[in-house]
Amino acid sequence: MKISIPNSSIVKQTYGNQKTAAPHSSDKKSETGGTRNVDNVNFSSETKDLQKIQQSMEKEPAGRAERIAALKEQIETGKYTVDADKIAEKMTGFFLDKIA
């Protein structure tokens, strides 16, 4: 009994000429004397920079947790005040740096 697939010639034309990936030639010897496949990963410089930034962010500066706790307490009790002049000064400096 022969089973035929409709439009199988189209599938063969589309996918028939594809080559399979050859095994990687940089196999390394293991301690037991056999060979094993080794995967290599190369990161771009942007990815490496992002990893450095993430690592530096994970290292919390000394006293930061205490400062955050104090600010949360001030906000919850209504004692935290916003210095509008300080904010305006920072914003002005930021935008002047962007223009220059």
VEXRORO-526466 format. One record per atom (N, C-alpha, C, O): x, y, z; atom name; residue in three letters. Coordinates in steps of 0.02 Angstrom, whole numbers, padded with zeros to 5 digits, always signed. Last residue first. Layout:
BEGIN
+--------+--------+--------+------+------+
|      u |      v |      w | site | code |
+--------+--------+--------+------+------+
|      X |      Y |      Z |   CA |  ALA |
...
+--------+--------+--------+------+------+
This chain:
BEGIN
+--------+--------+--------+------+------+
|      u |      v |      w | site | code |
+--------+--------+--------+------+------+
| +01183 | +03594 | +01258 |    N |  ALA |
| +01253 | +03610 | +01246 |   CA |  ALA |
| +01292 | +03553 | +01216 |    C |  ALA |
| +01352 | +03560 | +01203 |    O |  ALA |
| +01063 | +03529 | +01283 |    N |  ILE |
| +01067 | +03578 | +01229 |   CA |  ILE |
| +01140 | +03590 | +01210 |    C |  ILE |
| +01155 | +03595 | +01150 |    O |  ILE |
| +01090 | +03448 | +01393 |    N |  LYS |
| +01065 | +03417 | +01331 |   CA |  LYS |
| +01074 | +03465 | +01272 |    C |  LYS |
| +01089 | +03443 | +01217 |    O |  LYS |
| +01125 | +03540 | +01491 |    N |  ASP |
| +01176 | +03492 | +01469 |   CA |  ASP |
| +01155 | +03459 | +01403 |    C |  ASP |
| +01197 | +03444 | +01361 |    O |  ASP |
| +01002 | +03603 | +01506 |    N |  LEU |
| +01058 | +03642 | +01479 |   CA |  LEU |
| +01114 | +03597 | +01455 |    C |  LEU |
| +01148 | +03611 | +01406 |    O |  LEU |
| +00929 | +03499 | +01564 |    N |  PHE |
| +00912 | +03521 | +01496 |   CA |  PHE |
| +00967 | +03565 | +01465 |    C |  PHE |
| +00977 | +03563 | +01404 |    O |  PHE |
| +00996 | +03488 | +01688 |    N |  PHE |
| +00989 | +03431 | +01644 |   CA |  PHE |
| +00976 | +03453 | +01572 |    C |  PHE |
| +01009 | +03430 | +01525 |    O |  PHE |
| +00979 | +03615 | +01744 |    N |  GLY |
| +01046 | +03591 | +01730 |   CA |  GLY |
| +01044 | +03532 | +01681 |    C |  GLY |
| +01086 | +03528 | +01636 |    O |  GLY |
| +00839 | +03614 | +01759 |    N |  THR |
| +00872 | +03664 | +01716 |   CA |  THR |
| +00941 | +03641 | +01696 |    C |  THR |
| +00961 | +03647 | +01638 |    O |  THR |
| +00823 | +03510 | +01850 |    N |  MET |
| +00793 | +03505 | +01784 |   CA |  MET |
| +00827 | +03553 | +01736 |    C |  MET |
| +00840 | +03535 | +01678 |    O |  MET |
| +00890 | +03562 | +01963 |    N |  LYS |
| +00913 | +03499 | +01932 |   CA |  LYS |
| +00886 | +03493 | +01861 |    C |  LYS |
| +00923 | +03472 | +01816 |    O |  LYS |
| +00810 | +03675 | +01988 |    N |  GLU |
| +00881 | +03683 | +01975 |   CA |  GLU |
| +00909 | +03621 | +01939 |    C |  GLU |
| +00947 | +03627 | +01892 |    O |  GLU |
| +00687 | +03617 | +02016 |    N |  ALA |
| +00693 | +03661 | +01958 |   CA |  ALA |
| +00767 | +03670 | +01939 |    C |  ALA |
| +00783 | +03671 | +01880 |    O |  ALA |
| +00720 | +03549 | +02134 |    N |  ILE |
| +00697 | +03511 | +02075 |   CA |  ILE |
| +00706 | +03554 | +02012 |    C |  ILE |
| +00731 | +03529 | +01961 |    O |  ILE |
| +00749 | +03656 | +02218 |    N |  LYS |
| +00800 | +03606 | +02205 |   CA |  LYS |
| +00783 | +03566 | +02141 |    C |  LYS |
| +00827 | +03552 | +02100 |    O |  LYS |
| +00627 | +03722 | +02223 |    N |  ASP |
| +00685 | +03756 | +02196 |   CA |  ASP |
| +00741 | +03707 | +02177 |    C |  ASP |
| +00774 | +03714 | +02125 |    O |  ASP |
| +00543 | +03628 | +02286 |    N |  ALA |
| +00531 | +03645 | +02216 |   CA |  ALA |
| +00591 | +03680 | +02184 |    C |  ALA |
| +00606 | +03668 | +02126 |    O |  ALA |
| +00564 | +03505 | +02388 |    N |  ASP |
| +00596 | +03570 | +02379 |   CA |  ASP |
| +00592 | +03587 | +02305 |    C |  ASP |
| +00632 | +03562 | +02265 |    O |  ASP |
| +00438 | +03422 | +02473 |    N |  VAL |
| +00473 | +03428 | +02409 |   CA |  VAL |
| +00499 | +03499 | +02403 |    C |  VAL |
| +00462 | +03547 | +02411 |    O |  VAL |
| +00438 | +03335 | +02627 |    N |  THR |
| +00423 | +03395 | +02589 |   CA |  THR |
| +00466 | +03397 | +02526 |    C |  THR |
| +00524 | +03375 | +02526 |    O |  THR |
| +00368 | +03218 | +02735 |    N |  TYR |
| +00413 | +03228 | +02678 |   CA |  TYR |
| +00392 | +03289 | +02639 |    C |  TYR |
| +00334 | +03295 | +02619 |    O |  TYR |
| +00274 | +03193 | +02830 |    N |  LYS |
| +00327 | +03240 | +02848 |   CA |  LYS |
| +00376 | +03254 | +02791 |    C |  LYS |
| +00420 | +03296 | +02797 |    O |  LYS |
| +00180 | +03094 | +02819 |    N |  GLY |
| +00164 | +03160 | +02792 |   CA |  GLY |
| +00216 | +03213 | +02808 |    C |  GLY |
| +00202 | +03272 | +02801 |    O |  GLY |
| +00205 | +02966 | +02853 |    N |  THR |
| +00183 | +03009 | +02907 |   CA |  THR |
| +00166 | +03080 | +02883 |    C |  THR |
| +00141 | +03120 | +02922 |    O |  THR |
| +00247 | +02915 | +02729 |    N |  GLU |
| +00188 | +02887 | +02762 |   CA |  GLU |
| +00161 | +02932 | +02817 |    C |  GLU |
| +00100 | +02935 | +02827 |    O |  GLU |
| +00363 | +02991 | +02707 |    N |  ILE |
| +00307 | +02997 | +02661 |   CA |  ILE |
| +00243 | +02972 | +02694 |    C |  ILE |
| +00190 | +03004 | +02688 |    O |  ILE |
| +00445 | +02949 | +02813 |    N |  GLN |
| +00426 | +03020 | +02807 |   CA |  GLN |
| +00366 | +03029 | +02762 |    C |  GLN |
| +00321 | +03069 | +02777 |    O |  GLN |
| +00457 | +02813 | +02781 |    N |  GLU |
| +00425 | +02833 | +02844 |   CA |  GLU |
| +00402 | +02906 | +02841 |    C |  GLU |
| +00348 | +02922 | +02864 |    O |  GLU |
| +00527 | +02821 | +02661 |    N |  LYS |
| +00460 | +02791 | +02663 |   CA |  LYS |
| +00422 | +02811 | +02725 |    C |  LYS |
| +00362 | +02826 | +02723 |    O |  LYS |
| +00647 | +02878 | +02708 |    N |  LEU |
| +00604 | +02916 | +02662 |   CA |  LEU |
| +00534 | +02888 | +02661 |    C |  LEU |
| +00485 | +02926 | +02659 |    O |  LEU |
| +00695 | +02773 | +02789 |    N |  ALA |
| +00680 | +02838 | +02819 |   CA |  ALA |
| +00634 | +02880 | +02774 |    C |  ALA |
| +00588 | +02913 | +02798 |    O |  ALA |
| +00713 | +02674 | +02692 |    N |  ALA |
| +00666 | +02662 | +02747 |   CA |  ALA |
| +00646 | +02728 | +02780 |    C |  ALA |
| +00588 | +02738 | +02797 |    O |  ALA |
| +00813 | +02734 | +02616 |    N |  ILE |
| +00748 | +02720 | +02586 |   CA |  ILE |
| +00696 | +02709 | +02640 |    C |  ILE |
| +00639 | +02734 | +02634 |    O |  ILE |
| +00917 | +02737 | +02710 |    N |  ARG |
| +00891 | +02800 | +02682 |   CA |  ARG |
| +00822 | +02790 | +02651 |    C |  ARG |
| +00778 | +02832 | +02660 |    O |  ARG |
| +00938 | +02600 | +02731 |    N |  GLU |
| +00916 | +02642 | +02787 |   CA |  GLU |
| +00886 | +02708 | +02762 |    C |  GLU |
| +00836 | +02732 | +02789 |    O |  GLU |
| +00980 | +02563 | +02603 |    N |  ALA |
| +00920 | +02533 | +02631 |   CA |  ALA |
| +00892 | +02575 | +02688 |    C |  ALA |
| +00832 | +02584 | +02695 |    O |  ALA |
| +01100 | +02637 | +02591 |    N |  ARG |
| +01043 | +02650 | +02547 |   CA |  ARG |
| +00978 | +02623 | +02576 |    C |  ARG |
| +00927 | +02657 | +02573 |    O |  ARG |
| +01213 | +02605 | +02664 |    N |  GLY |
| +01166 | +02652 | +02692 |   CA |  GLY |
| +01104 | +02665 | +02650 |    C |  GLY |
| +01060 | +02702 | +02672 |    O |  GLY |
| +01315 | +02573 | +02525 |    N |  ALA |
| +01307 | +02570 | +02598 |   CA |  ALA |
| +01259 | +02624 | +02622 |    C |  ALA |
| +01264 | +02682 | +02601 |    O |  ALA |
| +01231 | +02524 | +02373 |    N |  PRO |
| +01277 | +02567 | +02411 |   CA |  PRO |
| +01262 | +02563 | +02486 |    C |  PRO |
| +01206 | +02551 | +02507 |    O |  PRO |
| +01214 | +02359 | +02314 |    N |  GLU |
| +01180 | +02416 | +02345 |   CA |  GLU |
| +01231 | +02458 | +02384 |    C |  GLU |
| +01269 | +02431 | +02424 |    O |  GLU |
| +01238 | +02285 | +02171 |    N |  LYS |
| +01277 | +02303 | +02230 |   CA |  LYS |
| +01249 | +02366 | +02259 |    C |  LYS |
| +01258 | +02421 | +02232 |    O |  LYS |
| +01157 | +02289 | +02062 |    N |  GLU |
| +01142 | +02239 | +02113 |   CA |  GLU |
| +01181 | +02251 | +02177 |    C |  GLU |
| +01160 | +02231 | +02231 |    O |  GLU |
| +01215 | +02384 | +01983 |    N |  MET |
| +01151 | +02401 | +02014 |   CA |  MET |
| +01134 | +02351 | +02070 |    C |  MET |
| +01100 | +02369 | +02118 |    O |  MET |
| +01326 | +02317 | +01938 |    N |  SER |
| +01337 | +02374 | +01982 |   CA |  SER |
| +01272 | +02395 | +02016 |    C |  SER |
| +01274 | +02420 | +02072 |    O |  SER |
| +01264 | +02219 | +01859 |    N |  GLN |
| +01303 | +02199 | +01917 |   CA |  GLN |
| +01314 | +02257 | +01965 |    C |  GLN |
| +01311 | +02248 | +02025 |    O |  GLN |
| +01206 | +02302 | +01760 |    N |  GLN |
| +01163 | +02261 | +01804 |   CA |  GLN |
| +01201 | +02240 | +01866 |    C |  GLN |
| +01173 | +02242 | +01921 |    O |  GLN |
| +01322 | +02353 | +01701 |    N |  ILE |
| +01275 | +02398 | +01733 |   CA |  ILE |
| +01231 | +02360 | +01781 |    C |  ILE |
| +01219 | +02383 | +01837 |    O |  ILE |
| +01377 | +02235 | +01650 |    N |  LYS |
| +01414 | +02274 | +01699 |   CA |  LYS |
| +01368 | +02321 | +01737 |    C |  LYS |
| +01375 | +02329 | +01798 |    O |  LYS |
| +01277 | +02201 | +01558 |    N |  GLN |
| +01292 | +02156 | +01613 |   CA |  GLN |
| +01330 | +02192 | +01668 |    C |  GLN |
| +01317 | +02182 | +01728 |    O |  GLN |
| +01287 | +02307 | +01468 |    N |  LEU |
| +01226 | +02299 | +01507 |   CA |  LEU |
| +01236 | +02253 | +01566 |    C |  LEU |
| +01207 | +02264 | +01619 |    O |  LEU |
| +01414 | +02280 | +01416 |    N |  ASP |
| +01403 | +02342 | +01453 |   CA |  ASP |
| +01341 | +02336 | +01496 |    C |  ASP |
| +01341 | +02358 | +01554 |    O |  ASP |
| +01386 | +02159 | +01351 |    N |  LYS |
| +01435 | +02160 | +01406 |   CA |  LYS |
| +01427 | +02223 | +01448 |    C |  LYS |
| +01432 | +02220 | +01509 |    O |  LYS |
| +01298 | +02207 | +01255 |    N |  THR |
| +01274 | +02159 | +01305 |   CA |  THR |
| +01321 | +02157 | +01364 |    C |  THR |
| +01299 | +02153 | +01421 |    O |  THR |
| +01385 | +02286 | +01181 |    N |  GLU |
| +01327 | +02317 | +01213 |   CA |  GLU |
| +01300 | +02271 | +01268 |    C |  GLU |
| +01282 | +02295 | +01322 |    O |  GLU |
| +01474 | +02193 | +01130 |    N |  SER |
| +01499 | +02241 | +01178 |   CA |  SER |
| +01442 | +02276 | +01215 |    C |  SER |
| +01448 | +02294 | +01274 |    O |  SER |
| +01396 | +02030 | +01126 |    N |  SER |
| +01416 | +02093 | +01095 |   CA |  SER |
| +01440 | +02141 | +01150 |    C |  SER |
| +01429 | +02129 | +01209 |    O |  SER |
| +01459 | +01870 | +01169 |    N |  PHE |
| +01414 | +01926 | +01183 |   CA |  PHE |
| +01441 | +01988 | +01148 |    C |  PHE |
| +01502 | +01998 | +01143 |    O |  PHE |
| +01460 | +01706 | +01118 |    N |  ASN |
| +01496 | +01770 | +01112 |   CA |  ASN |
| +01446 | +01826 | +01121 |    C |  ASN |
| +01396 | +01830 | +01085 |    O |  ASN |
| +01476 | +01543 | +01170 |    N |  VAL |
| +01431 | +01600 | +01167 |   CA |  VAL |
| +01474 | +01663 | +01165 |    C |  VAL |
| +01519 | +01671 | +01206 |    O |  VAL |
| +01490 | +01374 | +01122 |    N |  ASN |
| +01522 | +01438 | +01133 |   CA |  ASN |
| +01470 | +01493 | +01126 |    C |  ASN |
| +01427 | +01491 | +01082 |    O |  ASN |
| +01486 | +01207 | +01179 |    N |  ASP |
| +01450 | +01264 | +01151 |   CA |  ASP |
| +01487 | +01328 | +01168 |    C |  ASP |
| +01514 | +01335 | +01224 |    O |  ASP |
| +01562 | +01059 | +01138 |    N |  VAL |
| +01567 | +01119 | +01179 |   CA |  VAL |
| +01530 | +01175 | +01143 |    C |  VAL |
| +01542 | +01188 | +01085 |    O |  VAL |
| +01549 | +00883 | +01150 |    N |  ASN |
| +01534 | +00945 | +01113 |   CA |  ASN |
| +01536 | +01004 | +01161 |    C |  ASN |
| +01514 | +00998 | +01219 |    O |  ASN |
| +01684 | +00773 | +01184 |    N |  ARG |
| +01620 | +00803 | +01202 |   CA |  ARG |
| +01611 | +00867 | +01162 |    C |  ARG |
| +01659 | +00900 | +01144 |    O |  ARG |
| +01770 | +00618 | +01180 |    N |  THR |
| +01759 | +00685 | +01155 |   CA |  THR |
| +01691 | +00709 | +01178 |    C |  THR |
| +01645 | +00669 | +01190 |    O |  THR |
| +01869 | +00531 | +01305 |    N |  GLY |
| +01820 | +00536 | +01251 |   CA |  GLY |
| +01814 | +00607 | +01226 |    C |  GLY |
| +01849 | +00652 | +01250 |    O |  GLY |
| +01949 | +00539 | +01415 |    N |  GLY |
| +01980 | +00522 | +01352 |   CA |  GLY |
| +01933 | +00525 | +01293 |    C |  GLY |
| +01955 | +00522 | +01236 |    O |  GLY |
| +01901 | +00586 | +01532 |    N |  THR |
| +01898 | +00514 | +01522 |   CA |  THR |
| +01928 | +00493 | +01455 |    C |  THR |
| +01930 | +00433 | +01441 |    O |  THR |
| +01905 | +00723 | +01523 |    N |  GLU |
| +01953 | +00691 | +01567 |   CA |  GLU |
| +01955 | +00615 | +01555 |    C |  GLU |
| +02006 | +00583 | +01568 |    O |  GLU |
| +01878 | +00758 | +01347 |    N |  SER |
| +01860 | +00760 | +01417 |   CA |  SER |
| +01912 | +00723 | +01458 |    C |  SER |
| +01958 | +00694 | +01429 |    O |  SER |
| +01929 | +00862 | +01214 |    N |  LYS |
| +01934 | +00798 | +01249 |   CA |  LYS |
| +01914 | +00807 | +01321 |    C |  LYS |
| +01931 | +00857 | +01353 |    O |  LYS |
| +01815 | +00957 | +01117 |    N |  LYS |
| +01871 | +00953 | +01162 |   CA |  LYS |
| +01871 | +00885 | +01196 |    C |  LYS |
| +01818 | +00855 | +01205 |    O |  LYS |
| +01774 | +01008 | +00952 |    N |  ASP |
| +01762 | +00964 | +01009 |   CA |  ASP |
| +01824 | +00959 | +01051 |    C |  ASP |
| +01880 | +00958 | +01025 |    O |  ASP |
| +01758 | +01097 | +00844 |    N |  SER |
| +01800 | +01115 | +00901 |   CA |  SER |
| +01783 | +01073 | +00962 |    C |  SER |
| +01778 | +01099 | +01018 |    O |  SER |
| +01673 | +01074 | +00739 |    N |  SER |
| +01737 | +01040 | +00737 |   CA |  SER |
| +01781 | +01055 | +00797 |    C |  SER |
| +01836 | +01028 | +00802 |    O |  SER |
| +01502 | +01035 | +00754 |    N |  HIS |
| +01554 | +01085 | +00766 |   CA |  HIS |
| +01621 | +01049 | +00772 |    C |  HIS |
| +01626 | +00998 | +00807 |    O |  HIS |
| +01419 | +00947 | +00623 |    N |  PRO |
| +01440 | +00953 | +00693 |   CA |  PRO |
| +01499 | +01001 | +00698 |    C |  PRO |
| +01541 | +01005 | +00653 |    O |  PRO |
| +01325 | +01042 | +00502 |    N |  ALA |
| +01378 | +00994 | +00518 |   CA |  ALA |
| +01397 | +01001 | +00591 |    C |  ALA |
| +01392 | +01056 | +00619 |    O |  ALA |
| +01153 | +01057 | +00474 |    N |  ALA |
| +01213 | +01086 | +00503 |   CA |  ALA |
| +01262 | +01031 | +00520 |    C |  ALA |
| +01244 | +00981 | +00550 |    O |  ALA |
| +01090 | +01003 | +00316 |    N |  THR |
| +01088 | +01003 | +00389 |   CA |  THR |
| +01154 | +01030 | +00414 |    C |  THR |
| +01205 | +01027 | +00379 |    O |  THR |
| +01029 | +01096 | +00178 |    N |  LYS |
| +01080 | +01054 | +00208 |   CA |  LYS |
| +01074 | +01057 | +00283 |    C |  LYS |
| +01055 | +01109 | +00311 |    O |  LYS |
| +00890 | +01091 | +00068 |    N |  GLN |
| +00923 | +01119 | +00127 |   CA |  GLN |
| +00973 | +01069 | +00155 |    C |  GLN |
| +00961 | +01009 | +00155 |    O |  GLN |
| +00818 | +01041 | -00036 |    N |  ASN |
| +00887 | +01060 | -00049 |   CA |  ASN |
| +00923 | +01088 | +00011 |    C |  ASN |
| +00981 | +01108 | +00006 |    O |  ASN |
| +00686 | +01020 | +00011 |    N |  GLY |
| +00728 | +00964 | -00008 |   CA |  GLY |
| +00801 | +00981 | -00016 |    C |  GLY |
| +00844 | +00938 | -00004 |    O |  GLY |
| +00597 | +01122 | +00033 |    N |  TYR |
| +00641 | +01102 | +00087 |   CA |  TYR |
| +00691 | +01048 | +00069 |    C |  TYR |
| +00736 | +01033 | +00108 |    O |  TYR |
| +00537 | +01149 | -00094 |    N |  THR |
| +00551 | +01202 | -00046 |   CA |  THR |
| +00604 | +01182 | +00004 |    C |  THR |
| +00651 | +01220 | +00017 |    O |  THR |
| +00525 | +01028 | -00159 |    N |  GLN |
| +00558 | +01083 | -00193 |   CA |  GLN |
| +00580 | +01137 | -00143 |    C |  GLN |
| +00634 | +01166 | -00148 |    O |  GLN |
| +00452 | +00955 | -00063 |    N |  LYS |
| +00520 | +00934 | -00081 |   CA |  LYS |
| +00558 | +00990 | -00116 |    C |  LYS |
| +00618 | +00998 | -00103 |    O |  LYS |
| +00333 | +01028 | -00067 |    N |  VAL |
| +00371 | +01024 | -00004 |   CA |  VAL |
| +00443 | +01004 | -00020 |    C |  VAL |
| +00490 | +01033 | +00008 |    O |  VAL |
| +00294 | +01002 | -00197 |    N |  ILE |
| +00306 | +01072 | -00176 |   CA |  ILE |
| +00348 | +01073 | -00113 |    C |  ILE |
| +00394 | +01113 | -00106 |    O |  ILE |
| +00273 | +00866 | -00193 |    N |  SER |
| +00327 | +00891 | -00235 |   CA |  SER |
| +00343 | +00964 | -00218 |    C |  SER |
| +00401 | +00984 | -00223 |    O |  SER |
| +00162 | +00850 | -00115 |    N |  SER |
| +00226 | +00832 | -00086 |   CA |  SER |
| +00284 | +00857 | -00129 |    C |  SER |
| +00338 | +00869 | -00103 |    O |  SER |
| +00028 | +00875 | -00145 |    N |  ASN |
| +00076 | +00931 | -00149 |   CA |  ASN |
| +00144 | +00914 | -00118 |    C |  ASN |
| +00180 | +00959 | -00097 |    O |  ASN |
| -00031 | +00743 | -00042 |    N |  PRO |
| -00044 | +00793 | -00094 |   CA |  PRO |
| +00007 | +00850 | -00088 |    C |  PRO |
| +00025 | +00871 | -00033 |    O |  PRO |
| +00059 | +00598 | -00016 |    N |  ILE |
| +00041 | +00662 | +00014 |   CA |  ILE |
| +00028 | +00712 | -00042 |    C |  ILE |
| +00071 | +00721 | -00085 |    O |  ILE |
| +00017 | +00427 | -00018 |    N |  SER |
| +00044 | +00487 | -00051 |   CA |  SER |
| +00017 | +00549 | -00017 |    C |  SER |
| -00039 | +00551 | +00007 |    O |  SER |
| +00058 | +00267 | +00021 |    N |  ILE |
| +00025 | +00327 | +00047 |   CA |  ILE |
| +00057 | +00387 | +00014 |    C |  ILE |
| +00118 | +00396 | +00017 |    O |  ILE |
| +00029 | +00109 | -00042 |    N |  LYS |
| +00069 | +00170 | -00048 |   CA |  LYS |
| +00028 | +00229 | -00023 |    C |  LYS |
| -00030 | +00239 | -00043 |    O |  LYS |
| +00042 | -00059 | +00000 |    N |  MET |
| +00000 | +00000 | +00000 |   CA |  MET |
| +00045 | +00062 | +00000 |    C |  MET |
| +00093 | +00066 | +00038 |    O |  MET |
+--------+--------+--------+------+------+
